[in-house]
Amino acid sequence: MNLGRLLEEQAREHPKKGALLYEGKAISFEELNKNVNRLANGLNGLGIENGDRVAIMLPNIPEFVYSFFACQKLGVAAVPFNTMYKGGEILYILRDCGAKAIITLDSAVPLINEIKPELPHLQYIITTGERTLIFADPESTIFLQAVVSKNIFKNLDNAYRKIGDSLVQGFGELGLKDTWYKHRGGLRTGGGKLAGFYFSEIEDFYILNIVCFLAPFDPSDFFSAIWVPPEVKDKVLEPLTSIQEELGKRPTDREVKEAILGALEKQLRITLTEGTLTRDEKLGYEKYKAMAKRR
């Protein structure tokens, strides 16, 4: 019997019975089936259908189960593989199976984007699970946050590209002429990461979060105090650099802030107002904080 149909039968016969137990929370067969159907419909909407292959690079989280059963319902070949694999291993698997899509954690996106040009069959990178890290330290980093309307971007990919280009310009104003941006979330100069950024989405707004490394920063203390899943730590632990190391001097927080915000305003053709939010922005931001607190 098809595993997708077997799940549907269990959902009908035992809707409230626990199907999965994750981090102390039970997920019923009914809830499991609904989540699987949502994902299956989403995949089908992308044109993924019977006979296609979908790679699954996820740890032991509910989303792995949703992804696997969604593939079963569509008659799609699921290709799960180890989250600890490196670029060459991932490239080999995706190329060998001809996957049309891959479902993975946000933290793996930069790595996959780097090898994507060598994967003509791979059309979609589908992300799940906010399992990523942005390092911050009061003595070594500066953290900037802005609330911007989604209307000024075509989509989230366009938002990442525009912000990445803006930050390259901003660092150029500070004297860092070799800064470059290639994929979501990371600004680099030479072989080291200089800054990172990510978006949170609330209704009609993006909350943009930027962290810049001003002085040398060692994240080992962070990992000694907080446990991080290995599949996340492995992907985010990379060589870091800082403005001080690259320029031989440390700019003031104000100098960095003015350079970056000025570049954002020029690139996005907007005016950023410090410390004030419109009514809708404030409601969205408060909702975001409440959701983050519950998590």
C-alpha positions in Angstrom: 0.0 0.0 0.0 1.2 3.6 -0.8 2.6 5.1 2.4 0.7 8.3 1.7 -2.6 6.5 1.7 -1.7 4.6 4.8 -1.2 7.9 6.6 -4.6 9.1 5.5 -6.2 5.9 6.8 -4.5 6.4 10.2 -5.6 10.1 10.3 -9.2 9.0 9.6 -9.3 6.1 12.1 -7.1 7.6 14.9 -7.1 11.4 14.3 -6.1 12.4 17.9 -3.7 9.6 18.5 0.0 10.6 18.7 2.0 10.0 15.6 5.2 11.9 16.4 6.8 13.1 19.7 9.2 15.9 19.3 10.8 18.0 22.1 8.0 16.9 24.4 5.2 17.8 22.1 2.9 15.2 20.5 1.8 15.6 16.9 -1.4 13.7 16.1 -2.0 11.7 13.0 -4.6 14.3 12.0 -2.1 17.2 12.4 0.6 15.2 10.6 -1.6 14.4 7.7 -2.6 18.1 7.4 1.0 19.3 7.4 1.9 16.6 4.8 -1.0 17.7 2.6 0.1 21.3 2.8 3.6 20.5 1.7 2.4 18.1 -1.0 0.2 20.8 -2.5 3.0 23.3 -2.3 5.4 20.9 -4.2 2.7 20.2 -6.7 2.1 23.9 -7.2 5.8 24.2 -8.2 5.3 21.6 -10.9 6.8 18.7 -9.0 5.0 15.5 -9.9 5.1 11.8 -10.2 8.5 10.5 -11.3 10.4 13.6 -10.2 13.1 13.4 -7.4 13.2 15.6 -4.3 16.3 15.6 -2.1 15.7 15.9 1.7 18.6 17.3 3.7 17.1 17.6 7.2 17.9 16.3 10.7 15.5 14.4 12.9 12.7 17.0 13.0 9.0 16.8 12.1 9.7 18.5 8.8 11.7 15.5 7.6 8.6 13.3 8.1 6.3 15.9 6.4 8.7 16.0 3.4 9.0 12.2 3.1 5.3 11.6 3.2 4.5 14.5 0.9 6.8 12.8 -1.7 4.9 9.5 -1.2 1.6 11.2 -1.8 2.8 12.7 -5.1 4.6 9.6 -6.3 7.9 11.5 -6.1 11.2 9.8 -5.3 12.5 11.1 -2.0 16.3 11.2 -1.7 17.2 11.8 2.0 20.9 12.3 2.9 23.1 13.2 5.8 23.0 16.8 7.0 26.7 16.7 7.8 27.7 16.2 4.2 30.0 18.8 2.6 29.8 20.6 -0.7 31.4 17.9 -2.8 29.3 15.2 -1.4 26.1 17.2 -1.8 27.0 18.1 -5.3 27.6 14.4 -6.2 24.2 13.3 -4.7 22.1 16.0 -6.3 23.8 15.6 -9.6 23.5 11.8 -9.6 19.8 11.7 -8.6 18.8 14.7 -10.8 16.8 16.2 -8.0 14.3 18.9 -9.1 14.1 20.4 -5.6 15.8 20.1 -2.3 14.2 20.6 1.1 16.7 21.7 3.8 17.4 24.0 6.7 18.0 27.7 6.2 21.6 27.3 7.4 22.4 25.1 4.4 21.2 27.5 1.7 24.6 29.4 1.3 26.4 26.1 0.7 23.8 24.8 -1.8 23.7 28.2 -3.6 27.4 27.9 -4.2 27.1 24.6 -6.1 23.7 25.3 -7.7 25.3 26.6 -11.0 26.6 23.0 -11.5 23.2 21.5 -11.0 21.0 22.2 -14.1 18.2 20.0 -12.8 17.9 21.7 -9.5 15.1 24.3 -9.8 14.0 24.9 -6.2 15.7 25.2 -2.8 12.9 24.8 -0.2 13.9 25.9 3.3 12.3 25.0 6.6 13.3 25.5 10.3 14.9 28.7 11.4 18.0 26.9 12.5 20.7 29.5 11.8 23.0 31.6 13.9 23.9 35.2 13.9 26.8 35.9 16.2 26.8 39.1 18.2 29.1 40.4 21.0 28.9 43.9 22.7 32.6 44.5 22.3 33.1 43.2 18.8 29.9 43.7 16.8 27.3 46.2 15.9 23.7 45.1 15.4 21.3 47.1 13.2 17.6 46.5 12.7 15.1 48.1 10.3 11.4 47.5 9.5 10.7 47.9 5.7 7.7 47.4 3.5 7.6 44.3 1.3 6.3 46.5 -1.5 9.8 47.8 -2.3 11.0 44.3 -3.3 9.8 41.8 -5.9 10.2 38.9 -3.6 12.4 37.7 -0.7 15.3 36.7 -3.1 15.2 40.2 -4.5 15.3 41.6 -1.0 18.4 39.6 -0.1 20.1 40.7 -3.3 19.3 44.4 -2.9 20.4 44.4 0.8 23.5 42.5 0.0 24.4 45.0 -2.8 23.7 47.9 -0.4 26.0 46.5 2.3 28.8 46.1 -0.2 28.4 49.8 -1.1 28.3 50.7 2.6 31.5 48.9 3.4 33.1 50.4 0.4 32.4 53.8 2.0 34.3 52.7 5.0 37.3 51.8 2.9 36.6 48.1 2.4 36.8 47.9 -1.4 37.1 44.1 -1.7 33.8 43.2 0.1 31.6 40.9 -1.9 28.2 39.3 -1.6 27.2 36.1 -3.4 24.3 34.4 -1.6 21.8 34.9 1.2 23.0 36.5 4.3 26.8 36.7 4.1 29.2 39.6 3.3 32.8 38.6 2.9 36.2 40.1 2.2 38.9 37.7 1.2 38.2 34.4 2.8 36.5 35.7 5.9 32.9 36.6 6.8 32.6 40.3 7.6 28.9 40.7 8.3 25.6 38.8 8.2 22.0 39.6 7.7 18.6 37.9 7.6 14.9 38.8 7.3 11.9 38.0 9.4 8.5 38.3 7.8 5.5 39.8 9.5 2.4 40.5 7.4 3.3 43.3 4.9 6.8 44.0 6.4 10.3 42.6 6.5 12.3 43.0 9.7 15.9 43.3 8.5 18.6 42.3 11.0 22.2 43.1 10.3 25.3 42.2 12.4 28.7 43.6 11.4 32.0 42.5 12.9 34.0 45.5 14.1 36.8 43.8 15.9 38.2 40.2 16.1 35.6 37.8 17.4 36.0 34.2 18.6 32.6 32.3 18.7 34.1 29.4 20.7 32.9 30.9 24.0 29.4 30.9 22.5 29.5 27.2 21.8 30.9 26.4 25.2 27.8 28.0 26.8 25.1 27.0 24.4 24.4 23.7 22.8 23.9 23.9 19.0 22.7 21.1 16.8 25.8 19.8 14.9 24.1 20.2 11.5 23.7 23.9 12.3 27.1 24.4 13.9 28.9 22.7 11.0 27.3 25.0 8.4 27.7 28.3 10.2 31.1 28.0 11.8 33.3 29.6 9.2 36.3 31.9 9.1 35.4 35.3 10.4 37.1 38.7 9.9 36.4 42.2 11.0 36.7 45.8 9.9 39.5 46.4 12.3 41.5 43.4 11.0 41.0 44.5 7.4 41.6 48.2 7.7 44.0 48.2 10.7 41.7 50.5 12.6 38.2 50.2 14.2 35.6 52.7 13.1 33.1 54.1 15.6 29.6 52.7 15.8 28.2 55.9 14.3 30.5 55.8 11.3 29.4 52.2 10.5 25.8 53.0 11.1 25.9 56.1 8.8 27.7 54.3 6.0 25.3 51.3 6.0 22.1 53.2 6.5 23.1 55.7 3.9 23.8 52.9 1.4 20.4 51.3 2.2 18.6 54.6 1.6 20.4 55.1 -1.7 19.9 51.6 -3.0 16.2 51.2 -1.9 15.3 54.8 -2.6 13.7 55.2 0.9 14.2 57.3 3.9 15.0 55.5 7.2 13.8 57.2 10.3 15.5 56.3 13.5 13.5 55.3 16.5 10.0 55.7 15.2 7.6 53.2 13.7 4.3 53.8 11.9 1.2 52.3 13.5 1.2 49.3 11.2 4.9 48.7 11.6 4.7 48.9 15.3 1.8 46.3 15.4 3.8 44.0 13.1 6.9 44.4 15.2 5.2 43.7 18.5 3.6 40.6 16.9 7.0 39.5 15.8 8.5 39.9 19.3 5.6 38.1 20.9 6.0 35.1 18.5 9.7 35.0 19.1 9.2 35.0 22.9 6.8 32.1 22.6 9.4 30.1 20.6 
